[in-house]
Amino acid sequence: MKVYDKIDLNKYCSDDKLCSQTESGGPHIICQYLDIEPKACMNFRAYDLTKKHVTNILNRFNVLRAKAANGEALGKDGVFLPKAYGLMRVFWDSELAGIAKLITSTCIKAHQYDCVATSKFFFVSIMLMLSLRPK
């Protein structure tokens, strides 16, 4: 299973400017992991997200961010975190979602990738979550 069968590799692998602003300068994650099969994955299944899923994810995430921005979020020590000014709402980007799907399909537990930039977003942060469900 390849996540990016129909991708324009030149967009990511031939554009020196795309990853030039990252700490390492590249290469782009798509150029590194495009052909990797999910062999490291046990019982790996890829799911396509519907618009309803995306809306639900964004709503939940933005509610948590709003609580933090309003000073209503508790920290680890049980004390309310300070208000966060200028904390903008999160929105969905289909190109980043595709890159995220590629990252998860590799089952590589790396915390830092060289370059995940797109033409819209040069500095991309990755939040990884592992979900284990008992059988």
PESULQUI-V53034 format. One record per backbone hydrogen bond with DSSP energy under -0.5 kcal/mol. NH is the residue of the N-H (numbers start at 1). CO is the residue of the C=O. E is the energy in kcal/mol with one decimal. If there is no record, write none. Layout:
nh:NH co:CO e:E
nh:NH co:CO e:E
This chain:
nh:5 co:3 e:-0.7
nh:7 co:4 e:-0.5
nh:9 co:7 e:-1.2
nh:11 co:8 e:-1.5
nh:12 co:8 e:-0.6
nh:12 co:9 e:-1.0
nh:13 co:9 e:-3.7
nh:14 co:10 e:-1.1
nh:16 co:14 e:-1.1
nh:18 co:15 e:-0.6
nh:19 co:15 e:-0.7
nh:20 co:16 e:-0.5
nh:20 co:17 e:-0.5
nh:21 co:17 e:-0.6
nh:22 co:19 e:-1.1
nh:29 co:115 e:-2.7
nh:31 co:28 e:-0.6
nh:32 co:28 e:-1.2
nh:33 co:29 e:-2.5
nh:34 co:30 e:-1.2
nh:36 co:33 e:-1.3
nh:39 co:37 e:-2.5
nh:41 co:38 e:-0.9
nh:43 co:41 e:-0.6
nh:54 co:50 e:-2.4
nh:55 co:51 e:-2.5
nh:56 co:52 e:-2.3
nh:57 co:53 e:-2.8
nh:58 co:54 e:-2.7
nh:59 co:55 e:-2.7
nh:60 co:56 e:-2.4
nh:61 co:57 e:-2.5
nh:62 co:58 e:-2.8
nh:63 co:59 e:-2.1
nh:64 co:60 e:-1.9
nh:65 co:61 e:-2.2
nh:66 co:62 e:-2.3
nh:67 co:63 e:-2.1
nh:68 co:64 e:-2.0
nh:69 co:65 e:-2.7
nh:70 co:66 e:-2.0
nh:71 co:68 e:-1.3
nh:72 co:67 e:-3.2
nh:73 co:67 e:-0.6
nh:75 co:79 e:-2.9
nh:78 co:75 e:-1.8
nh:81 co:73 e:-3.3
nh:84 co:69 e:-0.7
nh:85 co:83 e:-0.6
nh:87 co:84 e:-0.7
nh:88 co:86 e:-0.9
nh:97 co:93 e:-2.2
nh:98 co:94 e:-2.0
nh:99 co:95 e:-1.8
nh:100 co:96 e:-2.6
nh:101 co:97 e:-2.1
nh:102 co:98 e:-1.9
nh:103 co:99 e:-2.4
nh:104 co:100 e:-2.6
nh:105 co:101 e:-2.0
nh:106 co:102 e:-0.9
nh:106 co:103 e:-0.8
nh:107 co:103 e:-0.6
nh:107 co:104 e:-0.8
nh:108 co:103 e:-0.6
nh:109 co:107 e:-0.6
nh:110 co:108 e:-1.6
nh:115 co:27 e:-0.6
nh:118 co:121 e:-2.8
nh:122 co:120 e:-0.5
nh:124 co:122 e:-0.8
nh:127 co:125 e:-0.5
nh:128 co:126 e:-0.6
nh:131 co:129 e:-0.5
nh:132 co:130 e:-0.6
nh:133 co:131 e:-0.5
